[in-house]
Structures are given as C-alpha cells and as structure tokens.
Amino acid sequence: MTVPVPLDRAERRPVLRAAIGIGLYAAAFGASFGAVSVSSGLSLGQTMVLSLVMFSGASQFAFAGVAAAGGSPFAAAAAALLLGVRNGFYGLPLAEILQPRGWRRLGTAHLVIDETTAMAVGQPTRPLQRYAFWTTGIILCVLWQVGTLIGSLAGAAIDPATFGLDAAAPAVYLALLWPRLAGAAQRWVAVAGAGLALVLVPLVPQGVPVIAAASVAVLAGLLPRRTRTPEP
C-alpha cells in the first residue's frame, strides 16, 4: 500500500493562487449567466438549480439561449448536452489521476470541467494533480453559485458584452492551455482543431464545432507515434 506524500506549503501556494484567480473569474462569469438566465425568462430558483446541477458555463448559456429564443425545454437540453459532451473526454485522463471509487465518482464527475482538467493535468506530480483538481473544483463551484445569485438578482442591469464577460471563458481557458503546447505536435493539433471549428461555425448548429475540434485531438492521439533513435 502506497502512503500519500503530503504536499508542503510551497507546492500548494501557486496552485491555490491560480485556483482563486480562476474562481474570481468564475464568479464574474456566473454573474453574467445569472443575468442572461433571468432575462431569458427563467426564474431565480430555476437559474440557481440549473447552475448547481449542470455546473458547466457553456452548456448553461446554451440552455438559456435556446430558452430565450422560444425553444422547447427538450431543444434547450439537447444544445446543453451537445456542448457538455467534451467533459466525457476529460474523464479519461482524470480517472487515471484521481481514481475515484464508489459514491465518490458522482462528486468527482460533477467537478470535471475545462478549468479543473487543465489545472490537474498541468501539474508535475500525482499528489499535486489531485490537489489542483479538488481545490480548483470546490472554489469554482462555490464562487460560480455566488456569482449566479448576484447576477440573477441584478437581472437585466448587467450586460455581459459591455463588461467583456462573454470573452472571459475562452481567454482563461487559452491561458491554461498555452503552457501545454510545448511540442510541435501539440501545436499542430491545436491549430487544426481551431481551424476546423472556425470553418464549421457558420455552417452547423452551435456546439458542433466544439465537438469537431475535440475529435481532432482524439484522432491525433490514436495515430501511432514515430519513435526516434536516441543519439549516443
């Protein structure tokens, strides 16, 4: 049986600082969602339940957007599910890192989102990966609910486009992803995925470009890697 190695304060400090910074962004982004949700016709209670149960910013905005356009609840749920499919891909590396058992799988799966995945896989050691996942997940979940409540109470007084909150999510995720693009292969996969998504945006429904871009990374991961003979 392997005894977990405790992390010292110097190892935890930068991870905690980054998690708090992302959490503050989540609060602001959650406020924009709360404002958009209530202006779309959802009540305060419905908005809070959606934010707590779904806990996925892009999917929640898709749900509220379809509802605002007069779509049925089934259409709104389908759009949200389409954008949430990517979280299933995140579960593959995180299952190996976290190794949840029993009922813990439910709580773990609920926190599998873009930010927690990027924070976890970006750490050098397994204990630090687990600390980054749980710290980021808990902070984001709490501050996301707080932000949603504030935005819901403020209602239409908050315009996400005016404050630039509509661009906050991709900007933060790009900042988390950038350090991982250390090799040429990773950069080519990122460029190919982004290019495919840009081409599909005007041609297919919302959410499909995200899935298509993710499929590029999946296909790249399935391709055999060329082995290089080490030099003496």
DOBA-785133 format. One record per residue (C-alpha): x, y, z; residue in one letter. Coordinates in nm, 2 decimals, padded with zeros to 4 digits, always signed. Layout:
REM DOBA-785133
+--------+--------+--------+---+
!     c1 !     c2 !     c3 ! r !
+--------+--------+--------+---+
!      X !      Y !      Z ! A !
...
+--------+--------+--------+---+
***
This chain:
REM DOBA-785133
+--------+--------+--------+---+
!     c1 !     c2 !     c3 ! r !
+--------+--------+--------+---+
! +00.00 ! +00.00 ! +00.00 ! M !
! +00.14 ! +00.34 ! -00.11 ! T !
! +00.12 ! +00.61 ! +00.16 ! V !
! +00.04 ! +00.95 ! +00.00 ! P !
! +00.32 ! +01.20 ! +00.03 ! V !
! +00.19 ! +01.52 ! +00.19 ! P !
! +00.24 ! +01.85 ! +00.00 ! L !
! +00.43 ! +02.13 ! +00.16 ! D !
! +00.30 ! +02.49 ! +00.16 ! R !
! +00.55 ! +02.60 ! -00.11 ! A !
! +00.40 ! +02.34 ! -00.35 ! E !
! +00.04 ! +02.42 ! -00.27 ! R !
! +00.07 ! +02.80 ! -00.28 ! R !
! +00.09 ! +02.86 ! -00.66 ! P !
! -00.19 ! +02.61 ! -00.72 ! V !
! -00.41 ! +02.77 ! -00.47 ! L !
! -00.33 ! +03.12 ! -00.60 ! R !
! -00.42 ! +03.01 ! -00.96 ! A !
! -00.74 ! +02.84 ! -00.83 ! A !
! -00.86 ! +03.16 ! -00.65 ! I !
! -00.79 ! +03.37 ! -00.96 ! G !
! -00.99 ! +03.13 ! -01.18 ! I !
! -01.26 ! +03.13 ! -00.91 ! G !
! -01.29 ! +03.51 ! -00.92 ! L !
! -01.34 ! +03.49 ! -01.30 ! Y !
! -01.60 ! +03.22 ! -01.24 ! A !
! -01.79 ! +03.45 ! -01.01 ! A !
! -01.79 ! +03.73 ! -01.27 ! A !
! -01.89 ! +03.48 ! -01.55 ! F !
! -02.15 ! +03.33 ! -01.33 ! G !
! -02.30 ! +03.67 ! -01.27 ! A !
! -02.33 ! +03.72 ! -01.64 ! S !
! -02.51 ! +03.39 ! -01.67 ! F !
! -02.75 ! +03.48 ! -01.39 ! G !
! -02.84 ! +03.80 ! -01.56 ! A !
! -02.88 ! +03.63 ! -01.90 ! V !
! -03.08 ! +03.35 ! -01.75 ! S !
! -03.34 ! +03.56 ! -01.57 ! V !
! -03.37 ! +03.79 ! -01.88 ! S !
! -03.44 ! +03.48 ! -02.08 ! S !
! -03.75 ! +03.40 ! -01.88 ! G !
! -03.61 ! +03.16 ! -01.62 ! L !
! -03.69 ! +03.23 ! -01.25 ! S !
! -03.44 ! +03.29 ! -00.98 ! L !
! -03.50 ! +02.94 ! -00.84 ! G !
! -03.47 ! +02.78 ! -01.19 ! Q !
! -03.15 ! +02.97 ! -01.26 ! T !
! -02.99 ! +02.86 ! -00.93 ! M !
! -03.09 ! +02.50 ! -00.97 ! V !
! -02.96 ! +02.49 ! -01.33 ! L !
! -02.63 ! +02.65 ! -01.21 ! S !
! -02.59 ! +02.40 ! -00.93 ! L !
! -02.69 ! +02.08 ! -01.11 ! V !
! -02.54 ! +02.15 ! -01.45 ! M !
! -02.23 ! +02.35 ! -01.34 ! F !
! -02.10 ! +02.40 ! -01.69 ! S !
! -02.08 ! +02.75 ! -01.82 ! G !
! -02.11 ! +02.69 ! -02.19 ! A !
! -02.39 ! +02.44 ! -02.15 ! S !
! -02.58 ! +02.67 ! -01.92 ! Q !
! -02.55 ! +02.96 ! -02.17 ! F !
! -02.67 ! +02.73 ! -02.45 ! A !
! -02.97 ! +02.63 ! -02.24 ! F !
! -03.06 ! +02.99 ! -02.16 ! A !
! -03.00 ! +03.10 ! -02.52 ! G !
! -03.24 ! +02.84 ! -02.66 ! V !
! -03.50 ! +02.93 ! -02.39 ! A !
! -03.47 ! +03.30 ! -02.48 ! A !
! -03.53 ! +03.22 ! -02.84 ! A !
! -03.85 ! +03.04 ! -02.76 ! G !
! -03.72 ! +02.69 ! -02.80 ! G !
! -03.87 ! +02.40 ! -02.61 ! S !
! -03.70 ! +02.26 ! -02.30 ! P !
! -03.60 ! +01.95 ! -02.50 ! F !
! -03.42 ! +02.16 ! -02.76 ! A !
! -03.25 ! +02.36 ! -02.48 ! A !
! -03.14 ! +02.04 ! -02.31 ! A !
! -03.01 ! +01.90 ! -02.64 ! A !
! -02.80 ! +02.21 ! -02.70 ! A !
! -02.66 ! +02.20 ! -02.35 ! A !
! -02.58 ! +01.83 ! -02.38 ! L !
! -02.40 ! +01.87 ! -02.71 ! L !
! -02.17 ! +02.13 ! -02.55 ! L !
! -02.12 ! +01.91 ! -02.24 ! G !
! -02.00 ! +01.60 ! -02.43 ! V !
! -01.65 ! +01.73 ! -02.42 ! R !
! -01.64 ! +01.67 ! -02.04 ! N !
! -01.67 ! +01.30 ! -02.11 ! G !
! -01.33 ! +01.32 ! -02.29 ! F !
! -01.18 ! +01.49 ! -01.99 ! Y !
! -01.28 ! +01.19 ! -01.77 ! G !
! -01.03 ! +00.97 ! -01.94 ! L !
! -00.71 ! +01.13 ! -01.81 ! P !
! -00.88 ! +01.24 ! -01.48 ! L !
! -00.99 ! +00.88 ! -01.40 ! A !
! -00.63 ! +00.77 ! -01.40 ! E !
! -00.52 ! +01.07 ! -01.19 ! I !
! -00.80 ! +01.07 ! -00.93 ! L !
! -00.90 ! +00.70 ! -00.93 ! Q !
! -01.24 ! +00.76 ! -00.76 ! P !
! -01.43 ! +00.47 ! -00.61 ! R !
! -01.79 ! +00.41 ! -00.52 ! G !
! -02.01 ! +00.71 ! -00.45 ! W !
! -01.71 ! +00.94 ! -00.48 ! R !
! -01.74 ! +00.91 ! -00.86 ! R !
! -02.06 ! +01.12 ! -00.85 ! L !
! -01.89 ! +01.42 ! -00.68 ! G !
! -01.58 ! +01.38 ! -00.89 ! T !
! -01.77 ! +01.37 ! -01.22 ! A !
! -01.96 ! +01.69 ! -01.12 ! H !
! -01.64 ! +01.88 ! -01.09 ! L !
! -01.50 ! +01.76 ! -01.43 ! V !
! -01.49 ! +02.08 ! -01.63 ! I !
! -01.25 ! +02.27 ! -01.85 ! D !
! -01.07 ! +02.45 ! -01.57 ! E !
! -01.03 ! +02.16 ! -01.33 ! T !
! -00.90 ! +01.94 ! -01.60 ! T !
! -00.64 ! +02.19 ! -01.72 ! A !
! -00.53 ! +02.26 ! -01.37 ! M !
! -00.49 ! +01.89 ! -01.29 ! A !
! -00.31 ! +01.77 ! -01.59 ! V !
! -00.08 ! +02.07 ! -01.58 ! G !
! +00.09 ! +01.97 ! -01.25 ! Q !
! +00.41 ! +01.77 ! -01.24 ! P !
! +00.33 ! +01.51 ! -00.97 ! T !
! +00.02 ! +01.29 ! -00.89 ! R !
! -00.04 ! +01.44 ! -00.54 ! P !
! -00.02 ! +01.79 ! -00.68 ! L !
! -00.26 ! +01.70 ! -00.97 ! Q !
! -00.52 ! +01.57 ! -00.72 ! R !
! -00.48 ! +01.88 ! -00.50 ! Y !
! -00.52 ! +02.11 ! -00.81 ! A !
! -00.83 ! +01.93 ! -00.92 ! F !
! -01.01 ! +01.94 ! -00.59 ! W !
! -00.90 ! +02.28 ! -00.49 ! T !
! -01.00 ! +02.44 ! -00.82 ! T !
! -01.32 ! +02.24 ! -00.84 ! G !
! -01.45 ! +02.34 ! -00.50 ! I !
! -01.35 ! +02.71 ! -00.53 ! I !
! -01.51 ! +02.74 ! -00.87 ! L !
! -01.83 ! +02.56 ! -00.77 ! C !
! -01.88 ! +02.78 ! -00.47 ! V !
! -01.80 ! +03.11 ! -00.64 ! L !
! -01.99 ! +03.02 ! -00.95 ! W !
! -02.31 ! +02.98 ! -00.74 ! Q !
! -02.24 ! +03.31 ! -00.56 ! V !
! -02.19 ! +03.49 ! -00.90 ! G !
! -02.50 ! +03.33 ! -01.04 ! T !
! -02.71 ! +03.45 ! -00.74 ! L !
! -02.57 ! +03.81 ! -00.77 ! I !
! -02.63 ! +03.82 ! -01.15 ! G !
! -02.98 ! +03.68 ! -01.11 ! S !
! -03.07 ! +03.94 ! -00.85 ! L !
! -02.92 ! +04.22 ! -01.06 ! A !
! -03.12 ! +04.09 ! -01.37 ! G !
! -03.10 ! +04.29 ! -01.68 ! A !
! -02.88 ! +04.56 ! -01.52 ! A !
! -02.57 ! +04.35 ! -01.62 ! I !
! -02.49 ! +04.34 ! -01.99 ! D !
! -02.22 ! +04.06 ! -02.04 ! P !
! -02.10 ! +04.21 ! -02.37 ! A !
! -02.05 ! +04.55 ! -02.22 ! T !
! -01.82 ! +04.42 ! -01.95 ! F !
! -01.64 ! +04.18 ! -02.18 ! G !
! -01.76 ! +03.87 ! -01.98 ! L !
! -01.86 ! +03.69 ! -02.30 ! D !
! -01.49 ! +03.67 ! -02.39 ! A !
! -01.36 ! +03.57 ! -02.04 ! A !
! -01.42 ! +03.20 ! -02.06 ! A !
! -01.22 ! +03.14 ! -02.38 ! P !
! -00.95 ! +03.38 ! -02.27 ! A !
! -00.90 ! +03.19 ! -01.94 ! V !
! -00.90 ! +02.85 ! -02.10 ! Y !
! -00.65 ! +02.96 ! -02.36 ! L !
! -00.42 ! +03.08 ! -02.08 ! A !
! -00.45 ! +02.74 ! -01.91 ! L !
! -00.39 ! +02.55 ! -02.24 ! L !
! -00.10 ! +02.76 ! -02.37 ! W !
! +00.17 ! +02.61 ! -02.14 ! P !
! +00.08 ! +02.26 ! -02.26 ! R !
! +00.16 ! +02.34 ! -02.62 ! L !
! +00.53 ! +02.28 ! -02.57 ! A !
! +00.59 ! +02.05 ! -02.86 ! G !
! +00.53 ! +02.08 ! -03.24 ! A !
! +00.27 ! +01.80 ! -03.24 ! A !
! +00.06 ! +01.97 ! -02.97 ! Q !
! +00.07 ! +02.30 ! -03.16 ! R !
! -00.03 ! +02.14 ! -03.49 ! W !
! -00.33 ! +01.96 ! -03.32 ! V !
! -00.44 ! +02.29 ! -03.16 ! A !
! -00.42 ! +02.48 ! -03.49 ! V !
! -00.60 ! +02.21 ! -03.68 ! A !
! -00.88 ! +02.19 ! -03.42 ! G !
! -00.92 ! +02.57 ! -03.41 ! A !
! -00.92 ! +02.59 ! -03.79 ! G !
! -01.19 ! +02.32 ! -03.82 ! L !
! -01.40 ! +02.49 ! -03.56 ! A !
! -01.38 ! +02.83 ! -03.74 ! L !
! -01.48 ! +02.67 ! -04.07 ! V !
! -01.78 ! +02.50 ! -03.92 ! L !
! -01.91 ! +02.79 ! -03.71 ! V !
! -02.13 ! +02.94 ! -03.99 ! P !
! -02.23 ! +02.60 ! -04.13 ! L !
! -02.35 ! +02.39 ! -03.84 ! V !
! -02.56 ! +02.44 ! -03.52 ! P !
! -02.40 ! +02.58 ! -03.21 ! Q !
! -02.19 ! +02.32 ! -03.02 ! G !
! -02.10 ! +02.11 ! -03.32 ! V !
! -01.77 ! +02.30 ! -03.39 ! P !
! -01.66 ! +02.22 ! -03.03 ! V !
! -01.72 ! +01.85 ! -03.07 ! I !
! -01.54 ! +01.86 ! -03.41 ! A !
! -01.24 ! +02.03 ! -03.27 ! A !
! -01.22 ! +01.78 ! -02.99 ! A !
! -01.24 ! +01.49 ! -03.24 ! S !
! -00.92 ! +01.63 ! -03.40 ! V !
! -00.73 ! +01.58 ! -03.07 ! A !
! -00.88 ! +01.23 ! -03.03 ! V !
! -00.78 ! +01.12 ! -03.38 ! L !
! -00.43 ! +01.26 ! -03.32 ! A !
! -00.40 ! +01.07 ! -03.00 ! G !
! -00.50 ! +00.74 ! -03.19 ! L !
! -00.23 ! +00.78 ! -03.45 ! L !
! +00.09 ! +00.58 ! -03.40 ! P !
! +00.38 ! +00.79 ! -03.28 ! R !
! +00.71 ! +00.79 ! -03.46 ! R !
! +00.99 ! +00.67 ! -03.24 ! T !
! +01.33 ! +00.85 ! -03.26 ! R !
! +01.65 ! +00.66 ! -03.21 ! T !
! +01.84 ! +00.83 ! -02.92 ! P !
! +02.17 ! +00.97 ! -03.01 ! E !
! +02.48 ! +00.84 ! -02.83 ! P !
+--------+--------+--------+---+
***
